[in-house]
């Protein structure tokens, strides 16, 4: 018998910074996150563009899920990738299936050129699952996004907290909001995407694992982790247009910029 389960790991943390972080997040709230998502995030704008041109709710949502699970190892910014996706499928709707469409799209892509064979294989795994879904099924997932996370992880043989899985749920949430014209907050149970930027930012506060830290912060401030991700995203990125849109649309933009100062 080992003592592992009786040992509590004590992580280092900068308590004054953490308290200020929580104070800022409480002041901003979930409505600020929503404003950033819908008015500032260029990825949301790309989806609105695709939705307007595609005129097919079911295909629109399925394409967004598919695109999210291959949104890694990019050769440009995420914003550029999602706009390239939106422009491409606005003019080239999927007729023979999503994996087939992506075999052409990725061969021409300027923003997602790496590991294309592996990405096509992922879509081949995903496609039978998507093919069975009707619009009503997708709407049910919108009201139970944890179910979508669990099912995507199972289909793709991934962990539930894998970065592309939780990111797919986030982008699905965007698509659902656009298609169903209703705002449903992300579930508290779905963790923040554990990417390089979040990892680096978390180290300014603690050496606790990022997903664990942000889930704890989320409960303390009553903002789900995926919405916290949206608030942090303009702070961690370098896109000039994003910062200008933040100033334009967010009344408390100065608090978001203060989050950046907590890095120093």
GUDOBA-992553 format. One line per 8 residues: number of its first residue (from 1); their letters; for each residue z, y, x of N, C-alpha, C, CB. Coordinates in pm, whole numbers. Glycine has a CB too. Layout:
BEGIN
NUM> A> Z:Y:X:Z:Y:X:Z:Y:X:Z:Y:X  ...
//
This chain:
BEGIN
1> XXXXXXXX> 0:-120:85:0:0:0:0:125:88:123:1:-96  -89:218:58:-97:341:137:-23:453:66:-244:379:162  1:559:141:69:677:87:-26:787:46:167:730:188  -158:761:53:-258:865:30:-238:938:-102:-397:804:34  -207:861:-208:-202:924:-338:-76:1009:-356:-209:819:-447  19:998:-262:139:1079:-270:131:1204:-181:260:995:-230  24:1215:-106:9:1327:-13:-67:1440:-80:-63:1283:116  -10:1558:-81:-75:1676:-136:-128:1761:-21:22:1758:-225
9> XXXXXXXX> -259:1787:-23:-319:1868:83:-288:2015:55:-473:1844:92  -238:2085:154:-208:2226:141:-319:2307:207:-70:2260:205  -392:2381:126:-503:2459:179:-458:2600:212:-618:2462:78  -521:2658:313:-495:2797:348:-562:2886:243:-547:2830:492  -500:2998:213:-563:3091:120:-515:3233:147:-533:3052:-25  -602:3329:119:-569:3470:132:-529:3519:-7:-689:3553:189  -400:3517:-34:-352:3544:-170:-385:3685:-221:-203:3525:-175  -373:3791:-138:-409:3924:-189:-557:3933:-231:-379:4030:-83
17> XXXXXXXX> -645:3874:-151:-786:3875:-187:-813:3795:-314:-870:3819:-72  -747:3682:-326:-766:3597:-444:-718:3670:-569:-692:3463:-428  -606:3739:-559:-555:3813:-675:-650:3926:-714:-415:3868:-646  -706:3994:-614:-802:4100:-646:-929:4041:-706:-837:4183:-519  -973:3929:-652:-1089:3859:-708:-1066:3828:-855:-1117:3730:-631  -951:3772:-886:-922:3736:-1025:-911:3861:-1112:-791:3655:-1033  -855:3967:-1057:-845:4090:-1133:-982:4147:-1170:-767:4193:-1055  -1073:4145:-1074:-1209:4194:-1100:-1279:4108:-1205:-1292:4196:-970
25> XXXXXXXX> -1269:3977:-1189:-1335:3887:-1284:-1279:3905:-1425:-1318:3742:-1239  -1148:3923:-1436:-1089:3945:-1569:-1142:4074:-1632:-935:3951:-1560  -1156:4178:-1550:-1207:4305:-1601:-1353:4292:-1646:-1196:4414:-1494  -1429:4214:-1574:-1572:4199:-1606:-1591:4110:-1729:-1648:4140:-1486  -1528:3995:-1730:-1536:3905:-1843:-1670:3836:-1860:-1504:3979:-1967  -1676:3750:-1958:-1796:3669:-1980:-1914:3754:-2028:-1766:3559:-2081  -1886:3866:-2095:-1996:3950:-2144:-2071:4015:-2029:-1942:4057:-2238  -2000:4047:-1921:-2069:4100:-1803:-2159:3993:-1743:-1967:4149:-1697
33> XXXXXXXX> -2107:3870:-1737:-2189:3759:-1686:-2316:3745:-1770:-2110:3627:-1687  -2300:3754:-1900:-2417:3742:-1989:-2517:3853:-1964:-2373:3744:-2135  -2469:3977:-1945:-2558:4089:-1916:-2636:4065:-1787:-2479:4219:-1905  -2566:4016:-1685:-2633:3988:-1558:-2739:3880:-1578:-2531:3943:-1450  -2705:3777:-1650:-2798:3666:-1672:-2924:3713:-1746:-2730:3554:-1752  -2906:3794:-1850:-3018:3827:-1938:-3093:3953:-1897:-2968:3843:-2077  -3027:4044:-1824:-3090:4171:-1791:-3117:4191:-1642:-3005:4283:-1841  -3043:4119:-1560:-3053:4140:-1415:-3125:4024:-1346:-2915:4157:-1354
41> XXXXXXXX> -3095:3902:-1386:-3151:3784:-1319:-3302:3775:-1342:-3081:3656:-1369  -3377:3784:-1234:-3523:3777:-1244:-3570:3639:-1287:-3587:3813:-1110  -3487:3537:-1269:-3523:3403:-1315:-3525:3398:-1468:-3423:3298:-1260  -3431:3466:-1532:-3430:3474:-1678:-3556:3546:-1727:-3303:3547:-1729  -3594:3652:-1657:-3717:3725:-1693:-3839:3635:-1680:-3733:3850:-1605  -3840:3552:-1577:-3952:3458:-1560:-3961:3362:-1676:-3938:3381:-1428  -3845:3312:-1723:-3845:3220:-1836:-3891:3290:-1964:-3705:3161:-1856  -3852:3413:-1985:-3899:3488:-2102:-4051:3502:-2098:-3832:3628:-2107
49> XXXXXXXX> -4105:3524:-1981:-4250:3535:-1964:-4318:3403:-1999:-4285:3576:-1818  -4265:3294:-1949:-4323:3163:-1979:-4314:3132:-2128:-4253:3053:-1898  -4200:3159:-2187:-4179:3130:-2329:-4281:3207:-2415:-4035:3167:-2371  -4301:3330:-2383:-4396:3414:-2458:-4537:3359:-2451:-4393:3557:-2406  -4576:3309:-2335:-4713:3262:-2315:-4735:3118:-2359:-4750:3275:-2171  -4632:3035:-2347:-4648:2893:-2376:-4652:2864:-2526:-4535:2814:-2313  -4569:2935:-2601:-4564:2920:-2748:-4540:2774:-2791:-4696:2970:-2811  -4451:2707:-2721:-4416:2568:-2752:-4273:2547:-2706:-4516:2466:-2683
57> XXXXXXXX> -4178:2557:-2798:-4036:2555:-2763:-3996:2427:-2690:-3952:2571:-2887  -4042:2315:-2741:-4002:2187:-2683:-4053:2173:-2540:-4053:2072:-2768  -4180:2200:-2520:-4238:2189:-2386:-4174:2290:-2292:-4390:2210:-2391  -4149:2409:-2341:-4086:2514:-2261:-3953:2465:-2203:-4064:2640:-2345  -3867:2411:-2287:-3735:2368:-2241:-3747:2250:-2145:-3646:2330:-2361  -3836:2158:-2174:-3853:2042:-2085:-3905:2085:-1948:-3950:1941:-2148  -3996:2179:-1946:-4047:2228:-1818:-3937:2296:-1737:-4163:2326:-1841  -3851:2370:-1804:-3741:2437:-1734:-3648:2334:-1670:-3663:2529:-1830
65> XXXXXXXX> -3614:2229:-1742:-3529:2124:-1686:-3597:2060:-1565:-3496:2016:-1793  -3725:2028:-1583:-3800:1964:-1474:-3805:2054:-1351:-3943:1931:-1520  -3830:2181:-1373:-3840:2273:-1260:-3707:2287:-1187:-3887:2410:-1307  -3599:2285:-1264:-3468:2300:-1202:-3433:2184:-1110:-3361:2313:-1310  -3471:2062:-1147:-3430:1947:-1064:-3511:1938:-935:-3446:1818:-1143  -3618:2018:-922:-3691:2023:-795:-3675:2158:-727:-3839:1994:-818  -3574:2235:-770:-3549:2367:-712:-3453:2357:-593:-3492:2463:-818  -3500:2296:-487:-3421:2287:-365:-3515:2285:-246:-3329:2161:-365
73> XXXXXXXX> -3461:2318:-128:-3543:2326:-6:-3666:2414:-31:-3587:2184:40  -3642:2533:-87:-3752:2624:-119:-3802:2694:7:-3707:2728:-223  -3924:2745:-2:-3982:2819:110:-3990:2968:78:-4123:2765:144  -3916:3012:-22:-3907:3153:-60:-3778:3169:-139:-4034:3200:-144  -3756:3285:-196:-3635:3304:-276:-3648:3230:-409:-3610:3454:-300  -3532:3203:-470:-3532:3140:-600:-3607:3222:-703:-3391:3116:-647  -3592:3354:-694:-3661:3442:-789:-3812:3427:-777:-3621:3588:-766  -3862:3423:-655:-4007:3409:-634:-4057:3273:-683:-4042:3427:-484
81> XXXXXXXX> -3976:3169:-659:-4013:3034:-703:-4022:3027:-855:-3911:2931:-652  -3924:3081:-925:-3925:3072:-1071:-4035:3157:-1133:-3791:3113:-1127  -4071:3266:-1068:-4185:3343:-1119:-4317:3271:-1094:-4188:3482:-1055  -4328:3204:-979:-4450:3127:-954:-4462:3016:-1058:-4449:3067:-810  -4352:2949:-1086:-4349:2845:-1191:-4393:2901:-1326:-4208:2786:-1203  -4336:3015:-1364:-4367:3074:-1495:-4514:3114:-1505:-4278:3196:-1520  -4565:3172:-1400:-4706:3214:-1400:-4799:3092:-1406:-4738:3298:-1275  -4765:2991:-1329:-4852:2872:-1324:-4859:2802:-1459:-4801:2774:-1218
89> XXXXXXXX> -4744:2774:-1519:-4746:2698:-1643:-4783:2783:-1764:-4611:2634:-1666  -4782:2914:-1749:-4836:3001:-1854:-4987:2982:-1866:-4803:3149:-1826  -5051:2952:-1753:-5197:2934:-1751:-5239:2788:-1745:-5256:3007:-1633  -5146:2700:-1705:-5179:2558:-1690:-5076:2471:-1761:-5186:2520:-1540  -5073:2474:-1891:-4974:2392:-1963:-4991:2243:-1931:-4986:2414:-2114  -4878:2173:-1932:-4878:2030:-1899:-4947:1950:-2009:-4734:1979:-1877  -5059:1883:-1977:-5135:1806:-2076:-5123:1656:-2055:-5281:1846:-2073  -5111:1612:-1929:-5105:1468:-1899:-4965:1424:-1857:-5205:1433:-1790
97> XXXXXXXX> -4867:1508:-1879:-4732:1474:-1838:-4682:1566:-1728:-4725:1330:-1792  -4552:1578:-1720:-4492:1673:-1626:-4511:1632:-1481:-4345:1688:-1656  -4489:1506:-1449:-4504:1462:-1309:-4647:1483:-1261:-4465:1314:-1294  -4743:1455:-1348:-4883:1476:-1312:-4911:1624:-1289:-4976:1421:-1422  -4858:1708:-1376:-4878:1852:-1362:-4818:1903:-1231:-4816:1928:-1481  -4701:1851:-1196:-4636:1896:-1073:-4705:1845:-947:-4492:1853:-1072  -4773:1733:-958:-4847:1685:-840:-4955:1786:-802:-4911:1545:-868  -5007:1855:-900:-5105:1962:-872:-5034:2093:-835:-5197:1985:-992
105> XXXXXXXX> -4932:2127:-913:-4863:2254:-892:-4800:2263:-753:-4756:2272:-998  -4726:2161:-712:-4658:2167:-583:-4756:2165:-467:-4560:2051:-571  -4872:2103:-486:-4972:2101:-378:-5030:2241:-353:-5087:2003:-413  -5018:2328:-455:-5069:2465:-442:-4958:2567:-421:-5150:2501:-566  -4835:2526:-439:-4722:2621:-439:-4705:2689:-304:-4594:2549:-477  -4670:2817:-310:-4639:2894:-190:-4488:2903:-167:-4699:3035:-201  -4411:2870:-270:-4266:2891:-261:-4185:2761:-262:-4222:2978:-374  -4252:2647:-279:-4181:2518:-282:-4271:2412:-218:-4143:2477:-430
113> XXXXXXXX> -4275:2414:-86:-4368:2327:-13:-4302:2207:54:-4440:2407:91  -4170:2206:61:-4102:2100:136:-4072:1979:47:-3973:2153:197  -4074:1863:108:-4030:1738:43:-4099:1715:-92:-3879:1741:22  -4227:1748:-98:-4296:1740:-228:-4306:1597:-281:-4435:1799:-215  -4323:1500:-194:-4332:1361:-240:-4201:1318:-306:-4366:1266:-122  -4089:1353:-246:-3958:1319:-303:-3937:1389:-436:-3844:1355:-205  -3985:1510:-446:-3969:1586:-570:-4053:1527:-683:-4008:1733:-547  -4172:1482:-651:-4255:1416:-753:-4188:1287:-800:-4398:1386:-697
121> XXXXXXXX> -4128:1213:-708:-4057:1090:-747:-3940:1121:-841:-4005:1016:-622  -3871:1231:-814:-3762:1272:-904:-3815:1299:-1044:-3691:1399:-850  -3927:1365:-1052:-3985:1397:-1183:-4035:1270:-1253:-4100:1497:-1167  -4083:1175:-1175:-4125:1047:-1235:-4006:973:-1296:-4195:958:-1130  -3889:985:-1233:-3767:928:-1290:-3726:1001:-1418:-3653:934:-1189  -3743:1133:-1414:-3696:1217:-1523:-3787:1212:-1646:-3684:1360:-1476  -3916:1195:-1623:-4013:1212:-1732:-3991:1120:-1852:-4149:1189:-1678  -3963:991:-1835:-3940:907:-1955:-3823:957:-2040:-3914:763:-1913
129> XXXXXXXX> -3720:1007:-1974:-3605:1063:-2045:-3647:1186:-2126:-3492:1100:-1947  -3721:1277:-2063:-3765:1398:-2133:-3862:1364:-2246:-3832:1495:-2034  -3948:1265:-2223:-4051:1231:-2322:-3989:1186:-2455:-4142:1120:-2268  -3870:1127:-2449:-3806:1078:-2571:-3738:1189:-2651:-3705:972:-2536  -3719:1305:-2590:-3644:1412:-2655:-3733:1496:-2747:-3579:1501:-2551  -3683:1522:-2864:-3747:1614:-2957:-3670:1747:-2953:-3752:1555:-3102  -3724:1847:-3020:-3661:1978:-3017:-3517:1972:-3071:-3743:2079:-3096  -3495:1891:-3175:-3360:1880:-3232:-3263:1819:-3131:-3362:1795:-3361
137> XXXXXXXX> -3313:1725:-3048:-3228:1666:-2944:-3190:1771:-2839:-3300:1545:-2877  -3288:1853:-2804:-3263:1958:-2707:-3163:2061:-2761:-3394:2027:-2667  -3173:2088:-2891:-3077:2180:-2952:-2937:2119:-2953:-3120:2217:-3095  -2928:1989:-2978:-2798:1923:-2971:-2738:1933:-2831:-2811:1775:-3012  -2822:1918:-2730:-2775:1934:-2593:-2726:2077:-2568:-2886:1898:-2494  -2789:2174:-2633:-2748:2313:-2614:-2604:2334:-2662:-2844:2408:-2689  -2566:2260:-2765:-2429:2269:-2815:-2334:2175:-2740:-2426:2237:-2964  -2389:2090:-2655:-2306:1998:-2577:-2368:1982:-2438:-2292:1859:-2648
145> XXXXXXXX> -2357:2087:-2359:-2423:2087:-2228:-2360:1989:-2130:-2419:2226:-2170  -2234:1951:-2154:-2176:1847:-2069:-2248:1714:-2090:-2025:1831:-2099  -2294:1689:-2212:-2370:1565:-2238:-2501:1566:-2161:-2397:1548:-2389  -2566:1681:-2157:-2690:1690:-2079:-2662:1666:-1932:-2757:1828:-2098  -2558:1728:-1881:-2522:1706:-1740:-2501:1558:-1711:-2395:1785:-1703  -2425:1492:-1796:-2396:1350:-1775:-2522:1265:-1780:-2296:1301:-1878  -2609:1294:-1875:-2731:1215:-1892:-2830:1240:-1778:-2797:1247:-2026  -2841:1365:-1734:-2929:1394:-1620:-2880:1323:-1494:-2938:1547:-1596
153> XXXXXXXX> -2749:1327:-1472:-2693:1260:-1354:-2722:1110:-1358:-2542:1285:-1345  -2711:1051:-1476:-2736:908:-1489:-2884:876:-1465:-2695:859:-1629  -2971:953:-1525:-3115:929:-1511:-3161:945:-1366:-3194:1025:-1602  -3106:1045:-1298:-3149:1075:-1161:-3061:1007:-1056:-3149:1224:-1139  -2965:927:-1103:-2875:855:-1012:-2807:952:-916:-2953:748:-934  -2755:1060:-972:-2689:1165:-894:-2544:1180:-940:-2764:1300:-906  -2466:1248:-860:-2331:1284:-901:-2337:1393:-1007:-2247:1330:-780  -2238:1394:-1094:-2237:1495:-1201:-2225:1637:-1149:-2123:1467:-1296
161> XXXXXXXX> -2162:1652:-1032:-2146:1786:-976:-2251:1817:-870:-2008:1801:-918  -2355:1732:-859:-2462:1759:-763:-2525:1895:-794:-2569:1647:-766  -2561:1967:-689:-2609:2105:-705:-2726:2116:-801:-2650:2162:-570  -2825:2028:-787:-2943:2039:-875:-2910:2000:-1018:-3055:1952:-822  -2812:1914:-1038:-2774:1875:-1174:-2709:1991:-1247:-2679:1754:-1171  -2610:2054:-1184:-2542:2165:-1252:-2634:2286:-1263:-2413:2203:-1178  -2723:2303:-1165:-2819:2413:-1173:-2917:2389:-1287:-2894:2430:-1039  -2956:2263:-1307:-3046:2231:-1419:-2980:2265:-1552:-3084:2082:-1416
169> XXXXXXXX> -2850:2241:-1563:-2779:2276:-1686:-2778:2428:-1704:-2635:2220:-1684  -2758:2500:-1593:-2757:2646:-1604:-2892:2698:-1654:-2722:2709:-1469  -3000:2650:-1596:-3132:2697:-1637:-3168:2648:-1777:-3238:2651:-1537  -3121:2529:-1813:-3137:2482:-1950:-3067:2578:-2046:-3082:2339:-1965  -2948:2624:-2006:-2876:2721:-2089:-2955:2848:-2110:-2743:2754:-2026  -3022:2895:-2005:-3111:3011:-2019:-3222:2980:-2120:-3173:3050:-1882  -3286:2865:-2101:-3399:2828:-2189:-3353:2814:-2333:-3464:2697:-2140  -3237:2751:-2353:-3185:2735:-2488:-3155:2869:-2553:-3060:2651:-2486
177> XXXXXXXX> -3101:2960:-2475:-3070:3093:-2526:-3197:3164:-2573:-2999:3178:-2418  -3304:3148:-2497:-3432:3211:-2531:-3495:3144:-2652:-3528:3206:-2411  -3502:3012:-2651:-3571:2939:-2757:-3495:2940:-2889:-3596:2797:-2714  -3362:2926:-2882:-3282:2913:-3004:-3221:3045:-3049:-3173:2811:-2984  -3239:3150:-2966:-3194:3285:-3000:-3044:3289:-3035:-3275:3339:-3118  -2968:3220:-2954:-2824:3214:-2974:-2755:3197:-2840:-2785:3100:-3071  -2647:3270:-2819:-2573:3258:-2694:-2460:3157:-2708:-2518:3396:-2650  -2468:3051:-2630:-2361:2951:-2621:-2307:2956:-2478:-2413:2805:-2660
185> XXXXXXXX> -2179:2986:-2459:-2124:2989:-2322:-2132:2851:-2257:-1978:3037:-2324  -2141:2850:-2125:-2140:2724:-2052:-2001:2660:-2063:-2178:2747:-1903  -1995:2528:-2062:-1864:2461:-2070:-1781:2484:-1944:-1884:2309:-2092  -1653:2494:-1963:-1560:2512:-1850:-1565:2392:-1755:-1417:2533:-1902  -1603:2274:-1808:-1598:2151:-1727:-1710:2142:-1624:-1606:2032:-1818  -1816:2221:-1640:-1929:2210:-1547:-1904:2301:-1426:-2063:2247:-1618  -1912:2243:-1308:-1873:2313:-1186:-1981:2409:-1136:-1841:2213:-1078  -1938:2499:-1050:-2030:2595:-989:-2124:2520:-894:-1953:2707:-913
193> XXXXXXXX> -2252:2562:-882:-2341:2497:-785:-2288:2518:-642:-2486:2552:-796  -2269:2411:-571:-2209:2416:-438:-2319:2435:-333:-2127:2286:-408  -2365:2560:-322:-2473:2587:-226:-2418:2660:-103:-2585:2670:-293  -2508:2692:-11:-2467:2751:117:-2397:2884:97:-2587:2769:208  -2452:2968:5:-2394:3101:-14:-2255:3093:-76:-2486:3186:-102  -2239:3007:-175:-2107:2991:-237:-2007:2936:-135:-2116:2897:-359  -2052:2842:-52:-1965:2787:51:-1915:2896:145:-2039:2680:131  -2007:2979:192:-1970:3085:287:-1877:3187:222:-2096:3156:339
201> XXXXXXXX> -1905:3223:98:-1822:3322:28:-1682:3267:2:-1889:3363:-105  -1674:3141:-35:-1544:3079:-64:-1453:3082:58:-1563:2935:-111  -1510:3068:176:-1429:3064:299:-1359:3196:326:-1516:3028:416  -1402:3303:259:-1332:3431:274:-1197:3430:203:-1419:3546:220  -1180:3334:112:-1057:3326:34:-969:3206:70:-1090:3321:-111  -1035:3094:102:-961:2968:119:-1048:2865:190:-913:2914:-18  -983:2762:242:-1059:2648:293:-1058:2532:194:-1002:2602:428  -1017:2561:71:-1022:2462:-36:-1169:2432:-69:-946:2514:-162
209> XXXXXXXX> -1203:2310:-112:-1342:2282:-150:-1390:2382:-256:-1355:2137:-203  -1510:2438:-239:-1557:2544:-328:-1554:2509:-477:-1695:2582:-291  -1600:2389:-513:-1603:2356:-655:-1463:2351:-714:-1674:2223:-677  -1366:2302:-635:-1228:2295:-681:-1170:2436:-695:-1142:2210:-583  -1194:2519:-594:-1143:2656:-596:-1197:2734:-715:-1179:2729:-467  -1328:2731:-736:-1387:2812:-843:-1355:2757:-982:-1538:2820:-825  -1333:2628:-992:-1289:2573:-1121:-1148:2621:-1155:-1293:2418:-1118  -1065:2632:-1053:-929:2683:-1075:-933:2831:-1112:-843:2662:-948
217> XXXXXXXX> -1015:2908:-1039:-1030:3051:-1070:-1084:3067:-1212:-1125:3120:-968  -1181:2985:-1248:-1242:2992:-1382:-1137:2977:-1491:-1349:2885:-1397  -1049:2880:-1475:-943:2860:-1576:-848:2979:-1581:-865:2731:-1546  -818:3034:-1463:-724:3147:-1457:-779:3272:-1524:-690:3179:-1313  -911:3294:-1513:-970:3417:-1568:-1044:3393:-1698:-1065:3479:-1466  -1049:3268:-1741:-1115:3230:-1867:-1264:3263:-1868:-1048:3299:-1983  -1329:3236:-1755:-1475:3250:-1744:-1528:3119:-1685:-1515:3375:-1655  -1614:3045:-1754:-1664:2918:-1700:-1732:2936:-1564:-1763:2856:-1799
225> XXXXXXXX> -1723:2834:-1478:-1777:2845:-1342:-1924:2887:-1335:-1762:2714:-1273  -2009:2837:-1425:-2150:2876:-1419:-2170:3024:-1450:-2232:2792:-1517  -2083:3083:-1530:-2090:3227:-1555:-2034:3306:-1436:-2013:3263:-1683  -1931:3252:-1369:-1883:3315:-1246:-1996:3315:-1142:-1758:3240:-1190  -2070:3206:-1135:-2186:3198:-1045:-2281:3314:-1069:-2259:3064:-1064  -2301:3349:-1196:-2392:3460:-1229:-2337:3593:-1181:-2415:3465:-1380  -2206:3612:-1191:-2145:3737:-1145:-2152:3748:-993:-2000:3745:-1192  -2132:3637:-924:-2135:3638:-778:-2275:3649:-721:-2069:3514:-725
233> XXXXXXXX> -2373:3602:-797:-2509:3591:-745:-2567:3723:-692:-2598:3537:-853  -2553:3838:-764:-2607:3962:-706:-2535:4003:-578:-2597:4074:-807  -2407:3966:-567:-2329:3999:-448:-2379:3923:-326:-2180:3969:-472  -2415:3797:-348:-2451:3709:-237:-2599:3718:-199:-2417:3568:-272  -2681:3772:-288:-2824:3780:-262:-2863:3908:-190:-2901:3770:-391  -2990:3916:-153:-3040:4033:-79:-3159:4098:-149:-3079:3994:63  -3180:4064:-276:-3296:4112:-348:-3272:4255:-396:-3330:4019:-466  -3351:4351:-347:-3330:4493:-378:-3345:4521:-527:-3429:4580:-299
241> XXXXXXXX> -3444:4459:-591:-3465:4483:-734:-3345:4438:-816:-3591:4411:-782  -3283:4329:-774:-3165:4279:-844:-3054:4384:-842:-3116:4147:-780  -3031:4443:-726:-2925:4543:-715:-2956:4666:-799:-2905:4583:-568  -3084:4705:-805:-3122:4819:-889:-3102:4788:-1037:-3268:4859:-863  -3137:4668:-1077:-3118:4628:-1217:-2969:4619:-1251:-3186:4493:-1244  -2891:4580:-1154:-2746:4573:-1175:-2690:4712:-1205:-2677:4512:-1050  -2732:4811:-1127:-2687:4949:-1150:-2733:5000:-1286:-2739:5041:-1038  -2852:4958:-1327:-2910:5008:-1451:-2843:4949:-1575:-3058:4977:-1455
249> XXXXXXXX> -2816:4818:-1572:-2774:4749:-1693:-2624:4719:-1703:-2847:4622:-1704  -2553:4723:-1591:-2411:4684:-1592:-2320:4806:-1580:-2382:4585:-1479  -2248:4841:-1685:-2158:4956:-1681:-2050:4945:-1574:-2093:4975:-1815  -2011:4822:-1539:-1907:4801:-1438:-1966:4750:-1307:-1801:4703:-1490  -2084:4797:-1274:-2151:4750:-1152:-2067:4772:-1027:-2285:4819:-1136  -1987:4881:-1028:-1906:4910:-908:-1807:4798:-880:-1831:5042:-925  -1759:4731:-984:-1667:4619:-963:-1739:4501:-901:-1601:4577:-1095  -1863:4480:-942:-1940:4369:-884:-1968:4395:-736:-2073:4350:-961
257> XXXXXXXX> -2000:4520:-704:-2021:4553:-564:-1891:4543:-483:-2079:4694:-551  -1777:4566:-548:-1650:4547:-480:-1629:4402:-438:-1536:4592:-570  -1684:4310:-518:-1674:4169:-480:-1735:4144:-342:-1743:4081:-585  -1841:4219:-311:-1905:4205:-181:-1808:4251:-70:-2037:4286:-176  -1730:4355:-98:-1638:4407:4:-1524:4308:32:-1580:4542:-41  -1499:4217:-60:-1395:4117:-38:-1436:4016:68:-1362:4045:-168  -1561:4020:110:-1607:3929:216:-1557:3972:353:-1760:3920:216  -1524:4101:366:-1496:4154:499:-1347:4153:529:-1549:4294:513
//
